[in-house]
């Protein structure tokens, strides 16, 4: 049964702390296996990719078939269900419109001492997009990962996706075409991450890798970080709903299950100030589970990691509880969601009001659905155009400005015992006036 807590109970703090600190990811140490896989790809390139793909995915590839051809991509785009293509294109349009507003301007100014300062933004040169290819296909994630990179101006977008049974999902290929992906390779797992990071004869390396995956993919991203950039180490999905007594329990139950069906270690939590609503949501959720296709997965998630928390006063108590959980997805199903949102500091994405289910954000809302999990919303943000840009600062001193700043710089250099630093200042102070 899911955890039932009341803030009024004396034992609440200990139970809530255990909920917040509980580990949901499988305690499987794959670091040694991943290190071996990466080493094989580094040493043997395409040969290792082909061998590892046969071993782990049961797919026979050659150097000539690693890359997906243009004809296969075009065929997928032309033959998928027209309603699905329309939906992908509409979603892409909204995601693009939202992310285009994130593009920051370059800055340039001269301060009061005559020093020229500036900051410029430039895209990374190439990005690798990892797309899972397990029991479900996620064309929406292709859009969410690729479009911000394209909007940032990344010149080369590379997608890797494992081919289950040797077949790639045509909806995923169509989404890649809509998003403007340049290259697609039918490889997955830690070996695909290694190929993106180090390159092979067929798969040129990239500068940054984004996208979710299983434990092996996550560990591979962790190990190649530094050679390339990564977006984040994604964990199991999460949803937290704050609801008052006026809300429909069936709606709340459906939204909780929308995340519980992702994974047995996904987490769904309800915070409410209404005892009666809490009970009605629990009953509605059990009823909806009965005919859910992914019932086993969702039921395990709700049983092992779900929670219902009853508070005395939502406005007073909920913000602090939310901030401690720092959820990936936060739904505020209350009368004045904007007021409650203003009191909350930590959440990956906030959905305001009963008519804004998290699922709208998954597909057509516009903001990115690649979000921080596992309480990392305390210090991290969702994927955005900024993840594909680099900042470079600019500084210019003419002779007069240099002479104003030099004594302070020289003094600090000598205070730190760095004589060559100080001489780089002093030699210019003694030079004849110039440039």
C-alpha positions as CSV (number, residue, x, y, z in Angstrom):
1,X,0.0,0.0,0.0
2,X,1.2,3.6,-0.6
3,X,2.4,5.5,2.4
4,X,-0.2,7.6,4.2
5,X,1.1,10.5,6.3
6,X,-0.4,13.3,8.3
7,X,1.6,16.4,9.3
8,X,-0.3,16.4,12.6
9,X,1.1,13.0,13.7
10,X,4.1,13.1,16.1
11,X,6.0,10.6,13.9
12,X,5.4,12.6,10.7
13,X,8.9,14.2,10.4
14,X,10.7,10.9,10.6
15,X,8.4,9.2,8.1
16,X,8.6,12.2,5.7
17,X,12.4,12.4,5.9
18,X,12.5,8.6,5.1
19,X,10.2,9.3,2.1
20,X,12.4,12.2,0.8
21,X,15.7,10.3,1.3
22,X,14.5,7.0,0.1
23,X,16.5,5.5,-2.8
24,X,14.3,4.3,-5.7
25,X,16.9,3.4,-8.3
26,X,18.1,-0.2,-8.5
27,X,21.2,-0.8,-6.5
28,X,23.1,-2.3,-9.5
29,X,26.8,-1.3,-9.9
30,X,27.4,-1.4,-13.6
31,X,30.5,0.9,-13.5
32,X,33.0,-1.9,-14.2
33,X,31.0,-3.3,-17.1
34,X,30.5,0.1,-18.6
35,X,34.2,1.0,-18.3
36,X,35.0,-2.3,-20.2
37,X,32.5,-1.4,-22.9
38,X,33.9,2.1,-23.3
39,X,37.4,0.7,-23.5
40,X,36.4,-1.7,-26.2
41,X,34.8,1.0,-28.4
42,X,37.9,3.3,-27.9
43,X,40.2,0.5,-28.9
44,X,38.3,-1.2,-31.7
45,X,35.8,1.4,-33.0
46,X,33.2,0.1,-35.4
47,X,34.3,-3.5,-34.9
48,X,33.4,-3.3,-31.2
49,X,30.1,-1.4,-31.9
50,X,29.0,-4.2,-34.2
51,X,30.1,-7.0,-31.8
52,X,28.4,-5.3,-28.8
53,X,25.2,-4.6,-30.7
54,X,25.0,-8.3,-31.6
55,X,25.7,-9.4,-28.1
56,X,23.3,-7.1,-26.2
57,X,20.6,-6.3,-28.8
58,X,20.7,-9.4,-31.0
59,X,21.0,-7.3,-34.1
60,X,23.5,-8.0,-36.8
61,X,25.0,-4.8,-38.3
62,X,27.9,-3.9,-40.5
63,X,29.8,-0.7,-40.9
64,X,27.6,0.1,-43.9
65,X,24.4,-0.4,-41.9
66,X,25.3,1.4,-38.7
67,X,23.9,4.7,-40.1
68,X,20.2,5.0,-41.0
69,X,19.9,6.0,-44.7
70,X,17.9,9.0,-45.9
71,X,15.5,6.8,-47.8
72,X,14.5,4.9,-44.6
73,X,14.0,8.2,-42.7
74,X,11.9,9.6,-45.6
75,X,9.8,6.5,-45.8
76,X,9.0,6.7,-42.1
77,X,8.0,10.3,-42.4
78,X,5.7,9.6,-45.4
79,X,4.1,6.4,-44.1
80,X,3.4,7.0,-40.4
81,X,-0.3,7.6,-39.4
82,X,-1.1,11.1,-40.8
83,X,-2.7,12.0,-37.5
84,X,0.5,11.1,-35.6
85,X,2.6,13.2,-38.1
86,X,0.2,16.1,-37.6
87,X,0.5,15.8,-33.8
88,X,4.3,15.7,-34.0
89,X,4.4,18.8,-36.2
90,X,2.0,20.7,-34.0
91,X,4.0,19.7,-30.9
92,X,7.2,20.7,-32.7
93,X,5.8,24.1,-33.5
94,X,4.8,24.8,-29.9
95,X,8.1,23.5,-28.5
96,X,10.0,25.7,-31.1
97,X,8.0,28.8,-30.2
98,X,8.7,28.4,-26.5
99,X,12.4,27.7,-26.9
100,X,13.0,30.5,-29.4
101,X,12.1,33.0,-26.7
102,X,15.0,31.7,-24.6
103,X,17.8,32.8,-27.0
104,X,19.8,35.3,-25.0
105,X,21.3,38.5,-26.5
106,X,25.1,39.2,-26.7
107,X,26.1,42.0,-24.3
108,X,28.6,44.8,-24.8
109,X,29.2,48.0,-22.8
110,X,31.9,50.4,-21.6
111,X,31.9,51.0,-17.9
112,X,32.7,54.2,-16.0
113,X,36.5,53.6,-16.1
114,X,36.6,53.2,-19.8
115,X,36.9,49.4,-19.8
116,X,35.1,47.6,-22.6
117,X,33.2,44.5,-21.4
118,X,31.1,42.0,-23.2
119,X,29.6,38.6,-23.2
120,X,28.8,36.5,-26.3
121,X,26.9,33.2,-26.8
122,X,27.9,30.6,-29.3
123,X,26.5,27.1,-29.8
124,X,28.5,23.9,-29.3
125,X,29.6,22.4,-32.6
126,X,27.9,19.0,-32.3
127,X,25.4,17.2,-30.0
128,X,24.6,13.5,-29.6
129,X,21.0,12.7,-28.8
130,X,20.4,9.4,-27.0
131,X,16.9,7.9,-27.6
132,X,15.8,4.8,-25.7
133,X,14.5,1.9,-27.8
134,X,13.2,-0.5,-25.2
135,X,9.5,-1.5,-24.7
136,X,8.2,1.9,-25.6
137,X,9.1,4.5,-28.2
138,X,9.3,8.2,-27.4
139,X,9.1,10.4,-30.4
140,X,8.2,13.3,-28.2
141,X,11.5,13.0,-26.4
142,X,13.3,13.3,-29.8
143,X,11.5,16.7,-30.3
144,X,12.3,17.9,-26.7
145,X,16.0,17.1,-27.0
146,X,16.7,18.0,-30.7
147,X,14.7,21.2,-31.1
148,X,16.4,23.3,-28.4
149,X,19.8,22.3,-29.9
150,X,18.6,23.3,-33.3
151,X,17.3,26.6,-32.1
152,X,20.6,27.3,-30.3
153,X,22.3,26.9,-33.7
154,X,24.1,23.6,-33.2
155,X,25.4,22.8,-36.7
156,X,25.4,19.0,-36.3
157,X,22.8,16.9,-34.5
158,X,23.5,13.1,-34.2
159,X,20.9,10.6,-32.9
160,X,21.6,7.1,-31.6
161,X,18.8,4.7,-31.0
162,X,18.9,0.9,-30.5
163,X,16.9,-1.1,-33.1
164,X,14.8,-3.7,-31.2
165,X,14.6,-6.8,-33.4
166,X,16.6,-4.9,-36.0
167,X,13.7,-2.5,-36.6
168,X,13.6,1.2,-35.7
169,X,10.3,2.8,-34.7
170,X,9.1,4.9,-37.7
171,X,7.5,7.5,-35.4
172,X,11.0,8.1,-33.8
173,X,12.5,8.4,-37.2
174,X,9.8,10.8,-38.3
175,X,10.2,12.9,-35.2
176,X,14.0,13.1,-36.0
177,X,13.2,14.3,-39.5
178,X,10.8,16.9,-38.2
179,X,13.3,18.2,-35.7
180,X,16.1,18.4,-38.2
181,X,18.4,15.7,-36.9
182,X,21.4,15.3,-39.3
183,X,22.6,11.8,-38.6
184,X,21.0,8.7,-37.1
185,X,22.8,5.5,-36.0
186,X,21.0,2.3,-35.0
187,X,23.1,1.6,-31.9
188,X,22.3,2.0,-28.2
189,X,23.6,1.3,-24.7
190,X,26.9,2.2,-23.2
191,X,28.6,1.5,-26.5
192,X,26.6,4.2,-28.3
193,X,27.5,6.7,-25.6
194,X,31.2,5.7,-26.0
195,X,31.0,6.1,-29.8
196,X,29.5,9.6,-29.5
197,X,32.2,10.6,-27.0
198,X,35.3,9.1,-28.6
199,X,34.2,8.6,-32.2
200,X,34.7,5.6,-34.6
201,X,35.4,5.4,-38.3
202,X,31.7,5.6,-39.0
203,X,30.4,7.6,-36.1
204,X,32.3,10.9,-35.7
205,X,32.5,12.2,-32.1
206,X,30.3,15.0,-30.7
207,X,30.9,17.7,-28.0
208,X,27.8,17.1,-25.8
209,X,25.5,14.1,-25.2
210,X,21.9,14.5,-24.0
211,X,19.0,12.2,-23.5
212,X,17.8,9.5,-21.0
213,X,18.6,5.8,-20.9
214,X,18.9,2.8,-18.6
215,X,21.5,2.3,-15.9
216,X,24.3,1.4,-18.4
217,X,23.6,4.6,-20.4
218,X,23.5,6.8,-17.3
219,X,26.8,5.3,-16.1
220,X,28.4,5.7,-19.5
221,X,27.4,9.4,-19.6
222,X,28.9,9.8,-16.1
223,X,32.1,8.2,-17.2
224,X,32.6,10.2,-20.4
225,X,31.7,13.5,-18.8
226,X,34.7,15.8,-19.1
227,X,35.7,14.5,-22.5
228,X,32.2,15.6,-23.6
229,X,29.5,17.6,-21.9
230,X,26.2,15.9,-20.7
231,X,22.8,17.2,-19.8
232,X,22.1,15.4,-16.6
233,X,21.9,11.9,-15.0
234,X,18.2,11.2,-15.3
235,X,16.5,9.1,-12.6
236,X,13.0,7.6,-12.3
237,X,10.0,9.9,-13.1
238,X,8.2,11.8,-10.4
239,X,5.0,13.7,-9.9
240,X,3.7,15.6,-6.9
241,X,0.2,17.0,-6.8
242,X,-1.0,19.6,-4.4
243,X,-4.8,19.6,-4.3
244,X,-7.6,21.2,-2.3
245,X,-10.9,19.6,-1.5
246,X,-12.7,21.1,-4.5
247,X,-10.8,18.9,-7.0
248,X,-12.0,15.9,-8.9
249,X,-10.5,12.7,-7.4
250,X,-10.6,10.9,-10.8
251,X,-8.5,13.6,-12.4
252,X,-6.0,13.5,-9.6
253,X,-5.8,9.7,-9.8
254,X,-5.3,9.8,-13.6
255,X,-2.5,12.2,-13.2
256,X,-0.7,10.2,-10.5
257,X,-1.0,7.1,-12.7
258,X,0.4,9.0,-15.8
259,X,3.8,9.0,-14.1
260,X,3.5,5.7,-12.2
261,X,3.0,3.8,-15.5
262,X,6.5,4.9,-16.6
263,X,8.5,2.6,-14.3
264,X,8.1,0.5,-11.2
265,X,10.4,2.9,-9.4
266,X,8.6,6.0,-10.6
267,X,7.0,8.1,-7.7
268,X,3.6,9.7,-7.4
269,X,2.7,11.8,-4.3
270,X,-0.5,13.7,-3.3
271,X,-0.5,16.5,-0.8
272,X,-4.0,17.6,0.3
273,X,-5.7,19.3,3.2
274,X,-8.9,17.3,2.7
275,X,-9.2,13.8,4.4
276,X,-12.2,12.9,2.3
277,X,-10.5,13.8,-1.0
278,X,-7.5,11.7,0.0
279,X,-9.7,8.6,0.4
280,X,-11.6,9.2,-2.8
281,X,-8.3,9.6,-4.8
282,X,-7.0,6.3,-3.4
283,X,-10.2,4.5,-4.4
284,X,-10.3,6.2,-7.8
285,X,-6.7,5.2,-8.5
286,X,-7.4,1.6,-7.7
287,X,-10.4,1.6,-10.0
288,X,-8.4,3.1,-12.8
289,X,-5.7,0.6,-12.4
290,X,-8.1,-2.2,-13.2
291,X,-8.0,-1.7,-17.0
292,X,-4.7,0.1,-17.4
293,X,-2.5,-1.7,-20.0
294,X,0.6,-1.1,-17.9
295,X,-1.2,-2.0,-14.7
296,X,1.6,-4.2,-13.3
297,X,4.1,-1.4,-13.6
298,X,1.9,1.4,-12.3
299,X,0.6,-0.7,-9.5
300,X,4.1,-1.6,-8.3
301,X,5.1,2.1,-8.5
302,X,2.1,3.2,-6.5
303,X,2.4,0.4,-3.9
304,X,6.1,0.8,-3.3
305,X,6.8,4.5,-3.8
306,X,3.4,6.3,-3.8
307,X,2.3,8.5,-0.9
308,X,-0.7,10.6,0.3
309,X,0.1,13.4,2.7
310,X,-2.7,15.2,4.6
311,X,-1.8,18.6,5.9
312,X,-3.8,21.0,8.1
313,X,-3.2,24.1,5.9
314,X,-2.1,24.0,2.3
315,X,-0.9,27.5,2.0
316,X,1.1,27.3,5.2
317,X,2.5,23.8,5.0
318,X,2.6,22.6,1.4
319,X,5.4,24.9,0.1
320,X,8.0,23.7,2.6
321,X,7.1,20.0,1.9
322,X,7.3,20.6,-1.8
323,X,10.7,22.3,-1.6
324,X,12.1,19.3,0.4
325,X,10.8,16.9,-2.2
326,X,11.9,19.2,-5.1
327,X,9.8,17.2,-7.6
328,X,10.4,16.7,-11.3
329,X,6.7,17.6,-12.0
330,X,4.5,19.6,-9.7
331,X,0.8,20.0,-10.3
332,X,-1.0,22.7,-8.3
333,X,-4.7,21.8,-8.4
334,X,-5.9,24.6,-6.1
335,X,-8.1,27.6,-6.4
336,X,-5.2,30.1,-6.7
337,X,-2.3,28.1,-8.2
338,X,-0.2,31.2,-9.0
339,X,-0.2,32.3,-5.4
340,X,0.9,28.9,-4.2
341,X,3.5,28.6,-6.9
342,X,5.1,31.9,-5.8
343,X,5.8,30.4,-2.4
344,X,7.6,27.3,-3.9
345,X,11.3,27.4,-4.8
346,X,12.2,23.9,-6.0
347,X,10.5,22.1,-8.8
348,X,11.5,21.0,-12.3
349,X,8.2,22.2,-13.9
350,X,5.0,23.6,-12.4
351,X,1.6,23.0,-13.9
352,X,-1.0,25.5,-12.7
353,X,-4.6,24.6,-12.2
354,X,-6.8,21.5,-12.7
355,X,-6.9,21.9,-16.5
356,X,-3.1,21.7,-16.8
357,X,-2.2,18.1,-16.4
358,X,1.5,17.2,-16.5
359,X,0.8,15.2,-19.7
360,X,0.1,18.4,-21.6
361,X,3.7,19.3,-20.7
362,X,4.9,16.0,-22.0
363,X,3.7,16.7,-25.5
364,X,2.2,20.0,-26.5
365,X,2.6,22.6,-23.8
366,X,5.9,24.0,-25.1
367,X,8.3,23.9,-22.1
368,X,10.8,21.1,-22.1
369,X,9.8,17.8,-20.6
370,X,13.5,16.8,-19.9
371,X,13.6,17.7,-16.2
372,X,15.7,17.2,-13.1
373,X,14.8,14.2,-11.0
374,X,15.8,12.8,-7.6
375,X,15.6,16.2,-5.8
376,X,18.1,17.7,-8.2
377,X,15.6,20.5,-8.9
378,X,17.2,22.1,-5.8
379,X,20.1,23.1,-8.0
380,X,19.3,22.0,-11.6
381,X,16.9,23.0,-14.3
382,X,15.1,21.4,-17.2
383,X,16.7,21.1,-20.7
384,X,16.7,24.4,-22.6
385,X,18.4,26.4,-25.3
386,X,21.0,27.3,-22.7
387,X,22.2,23.7,-22.5
388,X,23.5,24.0,-26.1
389,X,25.2,27.4,-25.7
390,X,28.6,28.5,-24.3
391,X,29.3,31.9,-22.8
392,X,32.5,33.7,-23.7
393,X,33.4,37.0,-22.0
394,X,35.2,39.9,-23.7
395,X,37.4,42.5,-22.1
396,X,39.2,45.5,-23.7
397,X,41.4,48.2,-22.0
398,X,42.8,51.1,-23.8
399,X,45.9,52.7,-22.3
400,X,44.0,55.0,-20.0
401,X,41.7,52.2,-18.7
402,X,44.7,49.9,-18.2
403,X,46.5,52.5,-16.1
404,X,43.4,52.9,-13.9
405,X,43.1,49.1,-13.2
406,X,46.8,48.2,-13.2
407,X,47.9,49.2,-9.7
408,X,45.1,47.2,-8.1
409,X,45.8,44.2,-10.3
410,X,49.6,44.4,-9.5
411,X,48.9,44.7,-5.8
412,X,46.7,41.6,-5.7
413,X,49.2,39.6,-7.8
414,X,52.0,40.3,-5.4
415,X,49.7,39.5,-2.5
416,X,49.2,36.1,-4.0
417,X,52.9,35.6,-4.5
418,X,52.6,35.5,-8.3
419,X,55.5,37.7,-9.4
420,X,55.2,36.9,-13.2
421,X,51.6,38.1,-13.0
422,X,52.8,41.4,-11.4
423,X,55.5,41.8,-14.0
424,X,53.0,41.5,-16.8
425,X,51.4,44.6,-15.3
426,X,54.6,46.5,-14.4
427,X,56.2,46.0,-17.8
428,X,53.3,47.8,-19.5
429,X,53.2,50.6,-16.9
430,X,56.9,51.4,-17.8
431,X,56.3,51.2,-21.5
432,X,55.7,54.2,-23.6
433,X,52.0,55.2,-24.1
434,X,50.2,53.3,-26.8
435,X,47.3,51.3,-27.8
